[in-house]
Amino acid sequence: MLDRQSIAANDFDPSAASLLDPPLTDVQCAMREGLHRFAADVMRPAGCALDRMTAEEVVQKDSHFYATHEIYRSLGFSQAALAELPPAEAALLQSIAYEELGWGDSGLAISIGVNAMPASVARLLGANEFAERFPETKFGCWAITEPDHGSDMLDSTRQTFASNGQYGRPSCLARKVGDEIVLSGQKSAWVSNGAVAEQAVLFSLYDDGRTGIRGCVLYVPLDAKGVARGKPLEKLGQRSLPQGEIFFDEVRLPANLIAAGPDEYHDALYGTLCLANASMGSLFVGVARAAFEHALAYAHERKQGGVPIVQHQSVRSRLFGMYRKVEAARALARRVAVANATATQPALQGAIASKITATQTAFEVASEAVQIFGGAGMSREYPVEKLLRDARASMIEDGCNELLAIKGGSQLTGWERLH
Ligand SMILES: Cc1cc2nc3c(=O)[nH]c(=O)nc-3n(C[C@H](O)[C@H](O)[C@H](O)COP(=O)(O)OP(=O)(O)OC[C@H]3O[C@@H](n4cnc5c(N)ncnc54)[C@H](O)[C@@H]3O)c2cc1C
């Protein structure tokens, strides 16, 4: 199954890109090596194969998508296990793990990551019963954005809203009716794992019949009566990640599936954005590193004028610029992961800085890698054009970077106090 897409990096020593790592413990090294092998031997070939399939083919039961998840589960690396460790240790391990998974294939890494979102959000809210009921061993998703409310839904404190904006009606509404919640409307086609998820942690507007329309976090088993899916989404990058709309037609759920009500909603979203953005930071360092390693290997391999192109000064200088960016993004991603895991109140601006830096880095480094590959960089026979497409999607995913920058700036400058 290996082809030119995976050869260069599989032969390459990953430690070359990590020379600046402080010494890792035996446990950290063992976990990294185990996940690196999985990323190299399973995720990369599967990601390349899925990238060439249609979105409908990706979600067929016999596709590499399901096989990859099955092998990942057999490795025994889980958020539940991490949650047993001291927070700083767990956060560093998590950051190292996401980098390796992102290095393997970002679409599959996101898919693995969002499986854990229902349980991770539950632990964040101190609602451990939901973590047990909605475990990461099932396909999960974080359903928040809506067709008419993409950026808006990620900003419950309205730091980015236009002062004269008309934000209209929600596309999805949960209503309290007696002892039940009735859910109607839809979430956007962009929900990661939306096409395959068995359960959702749903961030929705909520009418509790008392205090007007505000937000809530609701756990939704997606086999409930009235749930339907749209077609899996065809898209530019991260094609191994199945995405698609989820529709709710008067879905009736017990009210005890609400894990955070209107009074807790802002804090729940704040904590979730801290978690999601920091994870994106570590994961896309992996994508940037992959692009750098491919370029470094190719620069030794490809000859022009009778010598490997690495002998040309400008190629070495370009490679150094890529290396510098990868190291800087990794340093920030790990620092933010550990700092936020150990702080009384995690810093959203830190998590956003990590996400923007890593995704921008992944895009820039992948683009530089395409340049080093020359014409071959444009070809689907080689791996770097896929990395460029995958990285491009990350600058929109979990919030457009420009919108997140406004939120980060608002956090930094005490926007709440000024308004
Ligand atoms: C690969 C991928 C994975 C995703 N995964 C998930 C997921 O798991 N769950 C989920 O619910 N969603 C997911 N999304 C959706 C994602 O969060 C949204 O696409 C993103 O928040 C932007 O929303 P939008 O696409 O509706 O764009 P819009 O909100 O329509 O924005 C369009 C443009 O307008 C700008 N803009 C909009 N509002 C403002 C503002 N107030 N201030 C400044 N600029 C503004 C934006 O920056 C952007 O450039 C995913 C998206 C992608 C691409």
The ligand as an SDF file (V2000), in Angstrom:
LIG
                    3D

 53 58  0  0  0  0  0  0  0  0999 V2000
  -12.1180   21.2730    8.5200 C   0  0  0  0  0  0  0  0  0  0  0  0
  -13.2050   21.9100    9.3530 C   0  0  0  0  0  0  0  0  0  0  0  0
  -13.6300   21.2640   10.5210 C   0  0  0  0  0  0  0  0  0  0  0  0
  -14.6820   21.8130   11.2670 C   0  0  0  0  0  0  0  0  0  0  0  0
  -15.1490   21.1300   12.3750 N   0  0  0  0  0  0  0  0  0  0  0  0
  -16.2600   21.5740   13.0260 C   0  0  0  0  0  0  0  0  0  0  0  0
  -16.8190   20.8190   14.1050 C   0  0  0  0  0  0  0  0  0  0  0  0
  -16.2910   19.7930   14.5340 O   0  0  0  0  0  0  0  0  0  0  0  0
  -17.9700   21.2680   14.6810 N   0  0  0  0  0  0  0  0  0  0  0  0
  -18.5860   22.3950   14.2530 C   0  0  0  0  0  0  0  0  0  0  0  0
  -19.6430   22.7260   14.7960 O   0  0  0  0  0  0  0  0  0  0  0  0
  -18.0610   23.1590   13.2360 N   0  0  0  0  0  0  0  0  0  0  0  0
  -16.9100   22.7700   12.6260 C   0  0  0  0  0  0  0  0  0  0  0  0
  -16.3570   23.5260   11.6030 N   0  0  0  0  0  0  0  0  0  0  0  0
  -16.9850   24.7880   11.2450 C   0  0  0  0  0  0  0  0  0  0  0  0
  -16.0840   25.9830   11.5430 C   0  0  0  0  0  0  0  0  0  0  0  0
  -16.0020   26.2070   12.9400 O   0  0  0  0  0  0  0  0  0  0  0  0
  -16.6580   27.1860   10.7840 C   0  0  0  0  0  0  0  0  0  0  0  0
  -16.4880   26.9040    9.4010 O   0  0  0  0  0  0  0  0  0  0  0  0
  -15.9750   28.4750   11.1310 C   0  0  0  0  0  0  0  0  0  0  0  0
  -16.2490   28.8120   12.4740 O   0  0  0  0  0  0  0  0  0  0  0  0
  -16.4150   29.6290   10.2270 C   0  0  0  0  0  0  0  0  0  0  0  0
  -17.8060   29.6570   10.0930 O   0  0  0  0  0  0  0  0  0  0  0  0
  -18.4430   29.7740    8.6220 P   0  0  0  0  0  0  0  0  0  0  0  0
  -17.8440   28.6920    7.8050 O   0  0  0  0  0  0  0  0  0  0  0  0
  -19.9040   29.7960    8.7740 O   0  0  0  0  0  0  0  0  0  0  0  0
  -17.9100   31.1520    8.0680 O   0  0  0  0  0  0  0  0  0  0  0  0
  -18.5510   32.5790    8.3460 P   0  0  0  0  0  0  0  0  0  0  0  0
  -18.8490   32.7390    9.8030 O   0  0  0  0  0  0  0  0  0  0  0  0
  -19.6650   32.8140    7.3890 O   0  0  0  0  0  0  0  0  0  0  0  0
  -17.3620   33.5250    7.9900 O   0  0  0  0  0  0  0  0  0  0  0  0
  -17.0440   33.8920    6.6400 C   0  0  0  0  0  0  0  0  0  0  0  0
  -15.9590   34.9670    6.6790 C   0  0  0  0  0  0  0  0  0  0  0  0
  -16.4110   36.1210    7.3920 O   0  0  0  0  0  0  0  0  0  0  0  0
  -15.5520   36.4280    8.4730 C   0  0  0  0  0  0  0  0  0  0  0  0
  -16.3460   36.8080    9.6470 N   0  0  0  0  0  0  0  0  0  0  0  0
  -17.5510   36.3240   10.0070 C   0  0  0  0  0  0  0  0  0  0  0  0
  -17.9700   36.9000   11.1420 N   0  0  0  0  0  0  0  0  0  0  0  0
  -17.0150   37.7640   11.5120 C   0  0  0  0  0  0  0  0  0  0  0  0
  -16.8680   38.6560   12.6170 C   0  0  0  0  0  0  0  0  0  0  0  0
  -17.8060   38.7890   13.5380 N   0  0  0  0  0  0  0  0  0  0  0  0
  -15.7340   39.3820   12.6850 N   0  0  0  0  0  0  0  0  0  0  0  0
  -14.7860   39.2750   11.7370 C   0  0  0  0  0  0  0  0  0  0  0  0
  -14.8750   38.4410   10.6610 N   0  0  0  0  0  0  0  0  0  0  0  0
  -15.9740   37.6990   10.5690 C   0  0  0  0  0  0  0  0  0  0  0  0
  -14.8240   35.1210    8.7820 C   0  0  0  0  0  0  0  0  0  0  0  0
  -13.5610   35.3600    9.4000 O   0  0  0  0  0  0  0  0  0  0  0  0
  -14.6930   34.5060    7.3940 C   0  0  0  0  0  0  0  0  0  0  0  0
  -13.5620   35.0200    6.7400 O   0  0  0  0  0  0  0  0  0  0  0  0
  -15.2870   23.0270   10.8680 C   0  0  0  0  0  0  0  0  0  0  0  0
  -14.8100   23.6850    9.7240 C   0  0  0  0  0  0  0  0  0  0  0  0
  -13.7990   23.1430    8.9780 C   0  0  0  0  0  0  0  0  0  0  0  0
  -13.3120   23.8570    7.7440 C   0  0  0  0  0  0  0  0  0  0  0  0
  1  2  1  0
  2  3  1  0
  2 52  2  0
  3  4  2  0
  4  5  1  0
  4 50  1  0
  5  6  2  0
  6  7  1  0
  6 13  1  0
  7  8  2  0
  7  9  1  0
  9 10  1  0
 10 11  2  0
 10 12  1  0
 12 13  2  0
 13 14  1  0
 14 15  1  0
 14 50  1  0
 15 16  1  0
 16 17  1  0
 16 18  1  0
 18 19  1  0
 18 20  1  0
 20 21  1  0
 20 22  1  0
 22 23  1  0
 23 24  1  0
 24 25  2  0
 24 26  1  0
 24 27  1  0
 27 28  1  0
 28 29  2  0
 28 30  1  0
 28 31  1  0
 31 32  1  0
 32 33  1  0
 33 34  1  0
 33 48  1  0
 34 35  1  0
 35 36  1  0
 35 46  1  0
 36 37  1  0
 36 45  1  0
 37 38  2  0
 38 39  1  0
 39 40  1  0
 39 45  2  0
 40 41  1  0
 40 42  2  0
 42 43  1  0
 43 44  2  0
 44 45  1  0
 46 47  1  0
 46 48  1  0
 48 49  1  0
 50 51  2  0
 51 52  1  0
 52 53  1  0
M  END
$$$$
